[in-house]
């Protein structure tokens, strides 16, 4: 039986990962690198990107920019457009929209700036990335896009309406673009993580964890590596009959 | 290869049509081969061949071969 890693055609191409220096982002970059894929790693912090490149054995090309800055995003894609023609890089075959932020606030305290910021970071930036990446992938009529959404966006949660709305918007775009881009060989899927052990959840104390675990069927947190494995599966040709779906990685979480 | 020849080749490859059909008067959605799906492949082909990255407004405006030439001119591609 052939394992997913043996079927991986990603080895010949490159993948752009946004939010590459966070917990899940680093796990994605490491997993792709181990499989021989060139990774364009996008992040805001130059120091964090340098540390990522230093700690990863594969071919990682850092791209320092803010995903909400339209001009910078376009410049990053212009750079990818040129670099992908180099033989040691390969054509862009994958995009992972992983960058995101979660701002917690009840409805009455959610001002328009907070709402716009959540939509900018979690949805509009991902949309622009899909628009530009699909143009690079269209020529070869092959590619895979994976959006990192959230179980909060799928099921809702009190105090997180702005965040949930922004992630639900990305889920809607995922399902629509899967249909729109299928004729040119581009698949679009999403992964919806639940409670994952990363820097973002490190501050939860034992009591908070117990409360959360009581709502998870598997009674434990997930890891960034498990989320990365799901994402790489959806990038991989091993999933080439799967598009327009949201894959939960949540231990059956009920927010 | 001249830019005109590159353009004709790009349209022919992206739309899957004979090169002699690629005339300035050819317009988007007037032949079944130039639909919205093929348009995306065409944009990708033109951007690669001429080493440019088009603005979204220019993509929306690219409604004919003649218009494509005019728009590429904004990116210093001369015909």
Boltz contact constraints between the chains, C-beta under 6 A:
constraints:
  - contact:
      token1: [A, 78]
      token2: [B, 53]
      max_distance: 6.0
  - contact:
      token1: [A, 135]
      token2: [B, 43]
      max_distance: 6.0
  - contact:
      token1: [A, 135]
      token2: [B, 44]
      max_distance: 6.0
  - contact:
      token1: [A, 138]
      token2: [B, 40]
      max_distance: 6.0
  - contact:
      token1: [A, 138]
      token2: [B, 41]
      max_distance: 6.0
  - contact:
      token1: [A, 138]
      token2: [B, 44]
      max_distance: 6.0
  - contact:
      token1: [A, 139]
      token2: [B, 44]
      max_distance: 6.0
  - contact:
      token1: [A, 139]
      token2: [B, 45]
      max_distance: 6.0
  - contact:
      token1: [A, 139]
      token2: [B, 48]
      max_distance: 6.0
  - contact:
      token1: [A, 183]
      token2: [B, 37]
      max_distance: 6.0
  - contact:
      token1: [A, 184]
      token2: [B, 37]
      max_distance: 6.0
